[in-house]
Amino acid sequence: MINTLTDLLQEKNILLTDIQKNQFQRYFELLIEWNEKMNLTAITDPQEVALKHFYDSATLLMYADLPKNSSVIDVGTGAGFPSVPIRIIRPDIRLTLLDSLNKRLGFLREVCTQLDIDAELIHRRAEDGGRDTALRDSFDFAVSRAVANMNTLCEYCMPYVKTGGSFIAMKGKNGRSEYENALTAVNLLGGKLKNISEFTLPNGDERVIIEIRKLRSTPKQYPRQGAKIKNSPL
């Protein structure tokens, strides 16, 4: 697993130290161990985890510029993708992990402890956290991977971002069309497209990374309650 990941990242000029290699190896071991007692991932083959979870998460650093010491919140982080791999590669990042399921946060707490990662873990629904004044307008970047459609995801994530920061969505092959359907949401929530990057993973899987720059504060009425977000997307 680790040799595959090391080789893939090296091709993109990301060189892992021995400490980082050990962190990724232990992350993989914990993922497989905990997956036996709770649903974290359907991908368990070592080479596929290296490519489809770890390398895929790291592509965010290849297509978006995160300045040193940036604050990042991973909304709906699940098993820690994309933010934990990013934090392993970039230990300067100030990381917050938010998820609605406490069991997943239990896994991530163990990951952070064993990998010696300093991160804040928050057990909240995304829309509740976005209305919390302690979290709203507080982060340089909000990131999310495989959580919801883009118009819904914008309402979940953009309230966390400070003016001048960015919301970065990691999407599959339909990412561009999802963005086009989310133009109303992006504008209402105070954002503007900064960049769309379309590429393929080494196995040919299509990926799209969408970066939305936040130009002004999100109006106070957003995010709405969860049912309204799902039933009446912006």
Sequence and secondary structure as in RCSB ss.txt:
>XXXX:A:sequence
MINTLTDLLQEKNILLTDIQKNQFQRYFELLIEWNEKMNLTAITDPQEVALKHFYDSATLLMYADLPKNSSVIDV
GTGAGFPSVPIRIIRPDIRLTLLDSLNKRLGFLREVCTQLDIDAELIHRRAEDGGRDTALRDSFDFAVSRAVANM
NTLCEYCMPYVKTGGSFIAMKGKNGRSEYENALTAVNLLGGKLKNISEFTLPNGDERVIIEIRKLRSTPKQYPRQ
GAKIKNSPL
>XXXX:A:secstr
 HHHHHHHHHTTT    HHHHHHHHHHHHHHHHHHTTS   S  SHHHIIIIIIIHHHHHHHHS   TT EEEEE
T TTTTTHHHHHHH TTSEEEEEES HHHHHHHHHHHHHHT  EEEEE  HHHHHT TTTTT EEEEEEESSS H
HHHHHHHGGGEEEEEEEEEEE TTHHHHHHHTHHHHHHTTEEEEEEEEEE TTS EEEEEEEEE S   TT S  
HHHHHHS  
